[in-house]
Amino acid sequence: MRRREMLALLGAAAAGGCATPAPHGLTPRALAPGVFVIPGSGGAADERNLGRIGNAGFIVGERGVLVIDTGTSLAHGRAILAAIRSVTDKRVLLALVTHTRPEFLFGGQAFQEAGIPVRMHDRAARLMAARCETCLKQLRQAVGEAPMAGTAMYKPDQTFEAPHAIDDIGRAVRVLYFGHSSGPGDIAVLDEASGTLFAGGLLDAARVPDIQDGELPAWHRALASLRGERITSIVPGHGAPGSAALLDTVDGYLAALETKMRALVTAGTSLLDVPEAGELPAYQRWDQYELVHRRNASIAFLRFEREWMFKQ
C-alpha cells in the first residue's frame, strides 16, 4: 500500500472511521485497507443535498482503482473522482453502476470524460435507456438546474449479462448477479480480501427499500445466496455501512410487507384503505417510510390481489 493510502487509513482511524474532508466536500471513509465508501446524505433528493443521497465507493488494488457507482450528476461524478485522488494516486480503471436509480448513475459522464469506462448489466442499461430521460427531468426539478448543469443521458461503455471476476486492478473482486431481484440488472460487488460487499439496490440500511422494480421471491433468494458468501461488512445503497446482519433486516421488512399485504387481500380490503391498513409500526422510524412504504404497500397489494384472482 502506498504512503498516501496508509495516511488516509490512519486518518480515518483517528477520526472514528472518517477521513479528513477533501476540498470538494466529499469525505471518503475507510472501511478496510484499500476499501472506501463515500457516504450519501440519505433522505429524498432536494436542493439542499443536491440529490447526493446514495452511497458510492471505491476499491484500491495493486494496479489501479475500481469505483462502485458514479453519483447523481456530472458535478458529483467529478467530485467523486477528486475524492479518490485525495486518497490515492493510482489510476481509476473502471466504474461499475450497480442499479438504475438516478443517484447512482448520472455521474457516469464524469468518468467517461476522464477516459474511464462505465460498466453495467445489460438489463440495467436497457432500463436506463428506456426511462431515465424522465428520471433526469424529475431530478432537475427536485434539486435545481445549477447542481445538474451539464448532466445528460449517456450509454455505458461496457455491458455484461453474467456474474464475473474483476482482476484489472490487481485485487480479487467479484460482480454478483442473481437475476431480476431488487431490480432488473441489479448487481452487488464483493471485495474478496476484506469481505466488504457493496450491495447496491439489494440492501438499504434504516431506509425502506423500494420494491417498484423488484421481484420479491427472487429478492429473497438473492439475499439467501449472499448469506453463503464471506461477508464482514456491507455498504448499502443508502444508509450507513454495517454488518452482514443487514441481510436479515431487509429480508425481514420484505417478508413483513408480503405477509401484511396477503392478509389484506384475503380480507377483501379496498386498495383505497391499503395505505392506512398496511402500516408496519416496526419500520416507522426508517428513512422514507411515509412515502416509500405506502407506495410499496399499494404495489404489493395489487400484485398479490392479481395472483389471488388468478387462483380462483
VEXVO-580756 format. One record per residue (C-alpha): residue number from 0; x, y, z. Coordinates in steps of 0.5 Angstrom, whole numbers. Layout:
<lofi pos="NUM" east="X" north="Y" up="Z"/>
...
REM end
This chain:
<lofi pos="0" east="0" north="0" up="0"/>
<lofi pos="1" east="3" north="7" up="-2"/>
<lofi pos="2" east="4" north="12" up="3"/>
<lofi pos="3" east="-2" north="17" up="1"/>
<lofi pos="4" east="-7" north="11" up="2"/>
<lofi pos="5" east="-3" north="9" up="9"/>
<lofi pos="6" east="-4" north="16" up="11"/>
<lofi pos="7" east="-11" north="16" up="9"/>
<lofi pos="8" east="-13" north="10" up="13"/>
<lofi pos="9" east="-9" north="13" up="19"/>
<lofi pos="10" east="-13" north="19" up="19"/>
<lofi pos="11" east="-20" north="15" up="18"/>
<lofi pos="12" east="-18" north="11" up="25"/>
<lofi pos="13" east="-16" north="17" up="28"/>
<lofi pos="14" east="-23" north="21" up="26"/>
<lofi pos="15" east="-27" north="14" up="28"/>
<lofi pos="16" east="-27" north="12" up="21"/>
<lofi pos="17" east="-28" north="18" up="17"/>
<lofi pos="18" east="-22" north="21" up="13"/>
<lofi pos="19" east="-21" north="29" up="13"/>
<lofi pos="20" east="-26" north="32" up="8"/>
<lofi pos="21" east="-23" north="34" up="2"/>
<lofi pos="22" east="-23" north="41" up="-1"/>
<lofi pos="23" east="-29" north="39" up="-6"/>
<lofi pos="24" east="-33" north="37" up="0"/>
<lofi pos="25" east="-34" north="29" up="0"/>
<lofi pos="26" east="-31" north="25" up="5"/>
<lofi pos="27" east="-28" north="18" up="4"/>
<lofi pos="28" east="-29" north="14" up="9"/>
<lofi pos="29" east="-24" north="8" up="10"/>
<lofi pos="30" east="-28" north="1" up="12"/>
<lofi pos="31" east="-22" north="-4" up="11"/>
<lofi pos="32" east="-15" north="-3" up="8"/>
<lofi pos="33" east="-16" north="0" up="1"/>
<lofi pos="34" east="-23" north="0" up="1"/>
<lofi pos="35" east="-27" north="6" up="2"/>
<lofi pos="36" east="-34" north="9" up="2"/>
<lofi pos="37" east="-36" north="16" up="0"/>
<lofi pos="38" east="-43" north="17" up="4"/>
<lofi pos="39" east="-49" north="20" up="1"/>
<lofi pos="40" east="-54" north="24" up="5"/>
<lofi pos="41" east="-60" north="20" up="6"/>
<lofi pos="42" east="-67" north="23" up="5"/>
<lofi pos="43" east="-70" north="25" up="-1"/>
<lofi pos="44" east="-67" north="29" up="-7"/>
<lofi pos="45" east="-67" north="36" up="-6"/>
<lofi pos="46" east="-64" north="43" up="-7"/>
<lofi pos="47" east="-60" north="42" up="0"/>
<lofi pos="48" east="-57" north="35" up="-1"/>
<lofi pos="49" east="-56" north="36" up="-9"/>
<lofi pos="50" east="-59" north="30" up="-10"/>
<lofi pos="51" east="-53" north="26" up="-7"/>
<lofi pos="52" east="-57" north="21" up="-3"/>
<lofi pos="53" east="-54" north="15" up="-5"/>
<lofi pos="54" east="-47" north="12" up="-3"/>
<lofi pos="55" east="-41" north="11" up="-7"/>
<lofi pos="56" east="-35" north="7" up="-6"/>
<lofi pos="57" east="-28" north="5" up="-9"/>
<lofi pos="58" east="-23" north="-1" up="-8"/>
<lofi pos="59" east="-16" north="1" up="-9"/>
<lofi pos="60" east="-11" north="-5" up="-12"/>
<lofi pos="61" east="-4" north="-6" up="-14"/>
<lofi pos="62" east="-5" north="-4" up="-21"/>
<lofi pos="63" east="-11" north="1" up="-20"/>
<lofi pos="64" east="-18" north="3" up="-17"/>
<lofi pos="65" east="-25" north="0" up="-18"/>
<lofi pos="66" east="-31" north="5" up="-17"/>
<lofi pos="67" east="-37" north="3" up="-15"/>
<lofi pos="68" east="-43" north="8" up="-17"/>
<lofi pos="69" east="-42" north="14" up="-20"/>
<lofi pos="70" east="-46" north="19" up="-17"/>
<lofi pos="71" east="-52" north="24" up="-18"/>
<lofi pos="72" east="-49" north="29" up="-23"/>
<lofi pos="73" east="-43" north="31" up="-27"/>
<lofi pos="74" east="-41" north="35" up="-22"/>
<lofi pos="75" east="-42" north="30" up="-17"/>
<lofi pos="76" east="-38" north="25" up="-21"/>
<lofi pos="77" east="-32" north="30" up="-22"/>
<lofi pos="78" east="-33" north="31" up="-14"/>
<lofi pos="79" east="-32" north="23" up="-13"/>
<lofi pos="80" east="-26" north="23" up="-17"/>
<lofi pos="81" east="-23" north="28" up="-14"/>
<lofi pos="82" east="-24" north="25" up="-7"/>
<lofi pos="83" east="-21" north="19" up="-10"/>
<lofi pos="84" east="-15" north="23" up="-12"/>
<lofi pos="85" east="-15" north="25" up="-4"/>
<lofi pos="86" east="-13" north="18" up="-2"/>
<lofi pos="87" east="-9" north="15" up="-8"/>
<lofi pos="88" east="-5" north="17" up="-14"/>
<lofi pos="89" east="-7" north="10" up="-17"/>
<lofi pos="90" east="-11" north="11" up="-24"/>
<lofi pos="91" east="-18" north="9" up="-24"/>
<lofi pos="92" east="-19" north="4" up="-29"/>
<lofi pos="93" east="-27" north="2" up="-28"/>
<lofi pos="94" east="-33" north="5" up="-26"/>
<lofi pos="95" east="-39" north="0" up="-24"/>
<lofi pos="96" east="-46" north="2" up="-24"/>
<lofi pos="97" east="-50" north="-3" up="-19"/>
<lofi pos="98" east="-57" north="-1" up="-21"/>
<lofi pos="99" east="-62" north="4" up="-24"/>
<lofi pos="100" east="-63" north="10" up="-19"/>
<lofi pos="101" east="-61" north="17" up="-21"/>
<lofi pos="102" east="-57" north="18" up="-15"/>
<lofi pos="103" east="-52" north="12" up="-17"/>
<lofi pos="104" east="-51" north="13" up="-25"/>
<lofi pos="105" east="-52" north="20" up="-27"/>
<lofi pos="106" east="-45" north="22" up="-25"/>
<lofi pos="107" east="-42" north="17" up="-30"/>
<lofi pos="108" east="-41" north="22" up="-35"/>
<lofi pos="109" east="-35" north="25" up="-31"/>
<lofi pos="110" east="-32" north="18" up="-31"/>
<lofi pos="111" east="-33" north="18" up="-39"/>
<lofi pos="112" east="-30" north="25" up="-40"/>
<lofi pos="113" east="-24" north="22" up="-36"/>
<lofi pos="114" east="-23" north="16" up="-40"/>
<lofi pos="115" east="-25" north="11" up="-35"/>
<lofi pos="116" east="-30" north="6" up="-38"/>
<lofi pos="117" east="-37" north="5" up="-34"/>
<lofi pos="118" east="-40" north="-2" up="-34"/>
<lofi pos="119" east="-47" north="-4" up="-32"/>
<lofi pos="120" east="-51" north="-10" up="-33"/>
<lofi pos="121" east="-54" north="-10" up="-40"/>
<lofi pos="122" east="-61" north="-10" up="-37"/>
<lofi pos="123" east="-60" north="-4" up="-32"/>
<lofi pos="124" east="-57" north="-1" up="-39"/>
<lofi pos="125" east="-63" north="-2" up="-42"/>
<lofi pos="126" east="-68" north="0" up="-37"/>
<lofi pos="127" east="-64" north="7" up="-36"/>
<lofi pos="128" east="-64" north="8" up="-44"/>
<lofi pos="129" east="-72" north="7" up="-43"/>
<lofi pos="130" east="-74" north="11" up="-37"/>
<lofi pos="131" east="-68" north="15" up="-35"/>
<lofi pos="132" east="-69" north="22" up="-39"/>
<lofi pos="133" east="-75" north="22" up="-35"/>
<lofi pos="134" east="-71" north="21" up="-29"/>
<lofi pos="135" east="-67" north="26" up="-30"/>
<lofi pos="136" east="-72" north="31" up="-32"/>
<lofi pos="137" east="-75" north="30" up="-25"/>
<lofi pos="138" east="-68" north="30" up="-21"/>
<lofi pos="139" east="-67" north="37" up="-24"/>
<lofi pos="140" east="-74" north="39" up="-22"/>
<lofi pos="141" east="-72" north="37" up="-15"/>
<lofi pos="142" east="-65" north="39" up="-14"/>
<lofi pos="143" east="-65" north="45" up="-19"/>
<lofi pos="144" east="-61" north="47" up="-25"/>
<lofi pos="145" east="-55" north="49" up="-23"/>
<lofi pos="146" east="-53" north="43" up="-19"/>
<lofi pos="147" east="-55" north="39" up="-25"/>
<lofi pos="148" east="-51" north="43" up="-30"/>
<lofi pos="149" east="-48" north="39" up="-36"/>
<lofi pos="150" east="-51" north="33" up="-34"/>
<lofi pos="151" east="-54" north="29" up="-39"/>
<lofi pos="152" east="-56" north="22" up="-41"/>
<lofi pos="153" east="-51" north="17" up="-43"/>
<lofi pos="154" east="-49" north="10" up="-45"/>
<lofi pos="155" east="-45" north="5" up="-41"/>
<lofi pos="156" east="-38" north="3" up="-45"/>
<lofi pos="157" east="-39" north="-4" up="-43"/>
<lofi pos="158" east="-45" north="-8" up="-41"/>
<lofi pos="159" east="-45" north="-16" up="-39"/>
<lofi pos="160" east="-50" north="-21" up="-37"/>
<lofi pos="161" east="-47" north="-26" up="-32"/>
<lofi pos="162" east="-43" north="-25" up="-25"/>
<lofi pos="163" east="-36" north="-25" up="-26"/>
<lofi pos="164" east="-29" north="-23" up="-23"/>
<lofi pos="165" east="-25" north="-17" up="-24"/>
<lofi pos="166" east="-18" north="-17" up="-24"/>
<lofi pos="167" east="-16" north="-11" up="-27"/>
<lofi pos="168" east="-14" north="-7" up="-21"/>
<lofi pos="169" east="-9" north="-13" up="-18"/>
<lofi pos="170" east="-14" north="-15" up="-13"/>
<lofi pos="171" east="-20" north="-20" up="-13"/>
<lofi pos="172" east="-26" north="-17" up="-14"/>
<lofi pos="173" east="-33" north="-21" up="-16"/>
<lofi pos="174" east="-39" north="-18" up="-19"/>
<lofi pos="175" east="-45" north="-22" up="-16"/>
<lofi pos="176" east="-52" north="-22" up="-20"/>
<lofi pos="177" east="-58" north="-26" up="-18"/>
<lofi pos="178" east="-62" north="-25" up="-24"/>
<lofi pos="179" east="-68" north="-20" up="-23"/>
<lofi pos="180" east="-68" north="-19" up="-16"/>
<lofi pos="181" east="-69" north="-12" up="-13"/>
<lofi pos="182" east="-69" north="-9" up="-20"/>
<lofi pos="183" east="-67" north="-12" up="-27"/>
<lofi pos="184" east="-60" north="-12" up="-28"/>
<lofi pos="185" east="-58" north="-10" up="-20"/>
<lofi pos="186" east="-51" north="-13" up="-18"/>
<lofi pos="187" east="-47" north="-13" up="-12"/>
<lofi pos="188" east="-40" north="-12" up="-11"/>
<lofi pos="189" east="-35" north="-16" up="-7"/>
<lofi pos="190" east="-28" north="-15" up="-5"/>
<lofi pos="191" east="-25" north="-22" up="-3"/>
<lofi pos="192" east="-20" north="-19" up="1"/>
<lofi pos="193" east="-24" north="-15" up="6"/>
<lofi pos="194" east="-30" north="-19" up="6"/>
<lofi pos="195" east="-34" north="-12" up="4"/>
<lofi pos="196" east="-40" north="-12" up="0"/>
<lofi pos="197" east="-42" north="-6" up="-4"/>
<lofi pos="198" east="-50" north="-8" up="-4"/>
<lofi pos="199" east="-53" north="-3" up="-9"/>
<lofi pos="200" east="-60" north="-4" up="-10"/>
<lofi pos="201" east="-61" north="-10" up="-6"/>
<lofi pos="202" east="-60" north="-7" up="1"/>
<lofi pos="203" east="-61" north="0" up="4"/>
<lofi pos="204" east="-60" north="1" up="12"/>
<lofi pos="205" east="-65" north="4" up="16"/>
<lofi pos="206" east="-69" north="6" up="10"/>
<lofi pos="207" east="-75" north="3" up="7"/>
<lofi pos="208" east="-73" north="-1" up="0"/>
<lofi pos="209" east="-77" north="1" up="-6"/>
<lofi pos="210" east="-80" north="-5" up="-9"/>
<lofi pos="211" east="-82" north="-2" up="-15"/>
<lofi pos="212" east="-78" north="-5" up="-20"/>
<lofi pos="213" east="-77" north="-11" up="-15"/>
<lofi pos="214" east="-79" north="-19" up="-16"/>
<lofi pos="215" east="-80" north="-21" up="-8"/>
<lofi pos="216" east="-79" north="-28" up="-9"/>
<lofi pos="217" east="-72" north="-27" up="-13"/>
<lofi pos="218" east="-70" north="-22" up="-8"/>
<lofi pos="219" east="-71" north="-26" up="-2"/>
<lofi pos="220" east="-67" north="-32" up="-6"/>
<lofi pos="221" east="-61" north="-27" up="-7"/>
<lofi pos="222" east="-61" north="-25" up="0"/>
<lofi pos="223" east="-60" north="-32" up="2"/>
<lofi pos="224" east="-55" north="-33" up="-3"/>
<lofi pos="225" east="-51" north="-27" up="0"/>
<lofi pos="226" east="-51" north="-31" up="7"/>
<lofi pos="227" east="-47" north="-36" up="3"/>
<lofi pos="228" east="-41" north="-31" up="2"/>
<lofi pos="229" east="-36" north="-29" up="7"/>
<lofi pos="230" east="-38" north="-22" up="8"/>
<lofi pos="231" east="-35" north="-18" up="14"/>
<lofi pos="232" east="-38" north="-11" up="12"/>
<lofi pos="233" east="-44" north="-8" up="8"/>
<lofi pos="234" east="-44" north="-2" up="4"/>
<lofi pos="235" east="-52" north="-1" up="3"/>
<lofi pos="236" east="-54" north="3" up="-3"/>
<lofi pos="237" east="-57" north="8" up="2"/>
<lofi pos="238" east="-55" north="9" up="10"/>
<lofi pos="239" east="-49" north="7" up="14"/>
<lofi pos="240" east="-45" north="1" up="13"/>
<lofi pos="241" east="-46" north="-4" up="17"/>
<lofi pos="242" east="-45" north="-12" up="19"/>
<lofi pos="243" east="-48" north="-18" up="15"/>
<lofi pos="244" east="-54" north="-17" up="20"/>
<lofi pos="245" east="-57" north="-12" up="15"/>
<lofi pos="246" east="-59" north="-18" up="10"/>
<lofi pos="247" east="-64" north="-21" up="16"/>
<lofi pos="248" east="-66" north="-14" up="17"/>
<lofi pos="249" east="-68" north="-12" up="10"/>
<lofi pos="250" east="-71" north="-19" up="9"/>
<lofi pos="251" east="-75" north="-18" up="15"/>
<lofi pos="252" east="-78" north="-12" up="12"/>
<lofi pos="253" east="-80" north="-15" up="5"/>
<lofi pos="254" east="-83" north="-21" up="9"/>
<lofi pos="255" east="-87" north="-17" up="14"/>
<lofi pos="256" east="-89" north="-13" up="8"/>
<lofi pos="257" east="-91" north="-19" up="4"/>
<lofi pos="258" east="-95" north="-22" up="10"/>
<lofi pos="259" east="-99" north="-16" up="11"/>
<lofi pos="260" east="-101" north="-15" up="4"/>
<lofi pos="261" east="-103" north="-22" up="3"/>
<lofi pos="262" east="-107" north="-22" up="9"/>
<lofi pos="263" east="-111" north="-15" up="7"/>
<lofi pos="264" east="-112" north="-18" up="0"/>
<lofi pos="265" east="-115" north="-25" up="4"/>
<lofi pos="266" east="-119" north="-20" up="8"/>
<lofi pos="267" east="-122" north="-16" up="2"/>
<lofi pos="268" east="-119" north="-10" up="4"/>
<lofi pos="269" east="-120" north="-4" up="-1"/>
<lofi pos="270" east="-114" north="-1" up="-5"/>
<lofi pos="271" east="-116" north="6" up="-2"/>
<lofi pos="272" east="-115" north="3" up="5"/>
<lofi pos="273" east="-109" north="0" up="4"/>
<lofi pos="274" east="-104" north="6" up="6"/>
<lofi pos="275" east="-107" north="6" up="13"/>
<lofi pos="276" east="-109" north="-1" up="14"/>
<lofi pos="277" east="-102" north="-3" up="11"/>
<lofi pos="278" east="-98" north="0" up="17"/>
<lofi pos="279" east="-92" north="-3" up="19"/>
<lofi pos="280" east="-90" north="0" up="26"/>
<lofi pos="281" east="-83" north="-4" up="27"/>
<lofi pos="282" east="-81" north="0" up="21"/>
<lofi pos="283" east="-84" north="7" up="22"/>
<lofi pos="284" east="-77" north="10" up="24"/>
<lofi pos="285" east="-74" north="8" up="18"/>
<lofi pos="286" east="-72" north="14" up="13"/>
<lofi pos="287" east="-77" north="15" up="7"/>
<lofi pos="288" east="-82" north="11" up="11"/>
<lofi pos="289" east="-88" north="15" up="10"/>
<lofi pos="290" east="-87" north="16" up="2"/>
<lofi pos="291" east="-84" north="9" up="0"/>
<lofi pos="292" east="-87" north="4" up="5"/>
<lofi pos="293" east="-94" north="7" up="3"/>
<lofi pos="294" east="-92" north="6" up="-4"/>
<lofi pos="295" east="-89" north="-1" up="-3"/>
<lofi pos="296" east="-96" north="-3" up="0"/>
<lofi pos="297" east="-100" north="-1" up="-6"/>
<lofi pos="298" east="-95" north="-4" up="-11"/>
<lofi pos="299" east="-95" north="-11" up="-7"/>
<lofi pos="300" east="-103" north="-11" up="-5"/>
<lofi pos="301" east="-104" north="-10" up="-13"/>
<lofi pos="302" east="-99" north="-16" up="-14"/>
<lofi pos="303" east="-102" north="-21" up="-9"/>
<lofi pos="304" east="-109" north="-19" up="-11"/>
<lofi pos="305" east="-108" north="-21" up="-18"/>
<lofi pos="306" east="-104" north="-27" up="-16"/>
<lofi pos="307" east="-110" north="-29" up="-11"/>
<lofi pos="308" east="-115" north="-27" up="-17"/>
<lofi pos="309" east="-112" north="-32" up="-22"/>
<lofi pos="310" east="-112" north="-38" up="-17"/>
<lofi pos="311" east="-120" north="-37" up="-16"/>
REM end
